[in-house]
Amino acid sequence: MTGALSMRATLTARGLDVEIGLAPGEHVAVLGPNGAGKSTVLGLVSGLLRPDSGRAELDGRVLFDERHWVPPHARGVTLLAQDPLLFPHLSVRDNVAFGPRASGLGARAARDIAQEFLTEVDAAEFADRKPAQLSGGQAQRVAIARALAARPALMLLDEPMAALDVAAAPMLRRVLRRVLEGRSALIVTHDVLDAVLLADRVVVVEGGRIVEEGPTAEVVARPRTPFTAGLAGLNLIRGRVTTESVLEDDHGVEVTGTPTEPLTSGERGLAVFSPNSVAVHDDRPHGSPRNTFPVTITELEPRESLVRVRAVDRSGDTLLADVTASSVGELDLYPGKQVFFAVKATAVTVYPS
């Protein structure tokens, strides 16, 4: 199996300084807010950008360092972008055959390879069509086949689902999950669902630096930055441990929860809880042990059978609550209204930061 990548690189003009690696056959998702440097990472690996310093190796072969620079076409990587970028004058089959032809294969052999990969992505029936005759999802499947036909050591995917409608994206995820099996892939995405379904590991980039990384399930369940918590649809509060199960945030608000491991007074910690566990009240609630946060509602977002209430606390941090539509009416919730979010201590997980 091939596709082992190691790269450390700086690009001062874009404020990037990262170190990243993939094991053979591993899928790594790169997450981060807009402008964080996600696509810059792909540009450095693919050869579309030159770093100011650093070194990258793919399967032990140097892609760049202070003395070497391998051009993009000779790196053994393929880049799948949001736009399929198919050649409009070629048939689907000839689009996919382009890579093998460019590597020196004869026309018949290249077309046979094209047919093989079109079949793999469930697009063989489109072989004789021109790109203009394809839907967005069909064109992206053809683009995947074209990328695979080049037999790269490493696949680079830059927001491959971003331009698709909601009906086409799930099918493409299933296709990618199947065809990437056993192949190394670096996947830039803004959608946590892409990471959960396609990636073994997640790297979170903010401000040109890696701020969080780890197995996908662990990062989603135990986010360490507000951005990642937001992607995962969770609430996150950062603070300092006062007792084994209590955090105090920077504005003196205490959060009580269940620690995942012993905590030491004075150390920094994180408290995470689901919007489903949050109740909304007009007045500060009393009774069973619970955490209460005075907040100001900023947005009401319908989500299938529930409504997501977005609000900001005293720190200016966003907190989320999922409530029924009837609750919205009964409480007369609207943007700008001040309410209380309450969550039982048993629904809060506390762990070291």
Order of alpha helices (4+ residues) and beta strands (2+ residues): beta-beta-beta-alpha-beta-beta-beta-alpha-alpha-alpha-beta-alpha-beta-alpha-beta-beta-alpha-alpha-beta-beta-beta-beta-beta-beta-beta-beta-beta-alpha-beta-beta
